[in-house]
Amino acid sequence: MGFIIWLIVGAIAGWLAGMVVKGGGFGLIGDIVVGIVGGFIAGWLLPRIGIEIGGDFISDIINAFIGAVILLLIVRLIKRK
């Protein structure tokens, strides 16, 4: 059941991040991967800078969204060079 929730959170966060960062959408599978990787990035980065959002489903989506946006911005900077 946890794996399915990861996929749902990843899909939502990746899709939202793709909407915010124009040109960042990678299709359904790519958005899921971006969202899941973004969740790991936010899970590592946010506590280190003192930001704690919470532990429920919505806060997981928010965390993954923040991480996915960071990931897409980094990918966009790398692709530009």
N, C-alpha and C positions, 0 to 999 in steps of 0.2 A: 504493500500500500504506500509506503514511503517513497518508492521510486516513481510511482504515478504522480504523487504530489510534487516531486521535484520536476517532473516533466511539465506539469501544469504551471507551476510557478515560473519555470524557465521560459515557457512559451509566452506567458503573459508579459513577463519582464522584458524579454527580448523583443517582442512585438512593440511594446510601448517605447523602448529605447530606440528602436528603428524608426518610429514615428517622430521622436524628438530630434534625433541626429539624422538629418536628411541624407539620403544616399547610404544609410547604414543597414537597411533591411537585407537579410540573406535568405529569405524564404522560410517556410515553417521549421524545417530541421535546423537550419542555420540560426534562426531566432531562438530556438530552444537551447542550442549549444551556447549561444551568446548569453542568454539569461542565466543558465546554470553556472557558466564561468564567471559571469558578473556577480552571482550570489557568493561564490568563493572569494572573489576580489573584495566585495563589500564586507563579507564576514571577517576577512583578515584586516582590511584597512580601517573601517569605521571605528572599531573599539580602540585602535591605536591612536586615533585622533580625538577620542573621548566622546564619540557619538553612539548612543544605545537607543535603538528605535523600539524594540520590544521582541516578543517571541510568538506572536500569533500569525495566522495565514497572511493577513494583509501586510503586516510588518515584514514578513519574509519576501513578499512581492516588492515592497518598497526598497528593501535592502538589495535585492537582486536587480531591480531597476537602476538604482544608483550605480552599482558595480557594472552593469551592462552599458550604461551611458559612458562611464569612464573607459571601459574596454573599447567601445566603438570610436570614441574620440582618439584614443591611442592608435587604433588601427587606421583611422583616417589620416593622422599625422604621418604614420609610417608609409602609407600608400602614396602620399603627396610627394615624398622625397624621391 
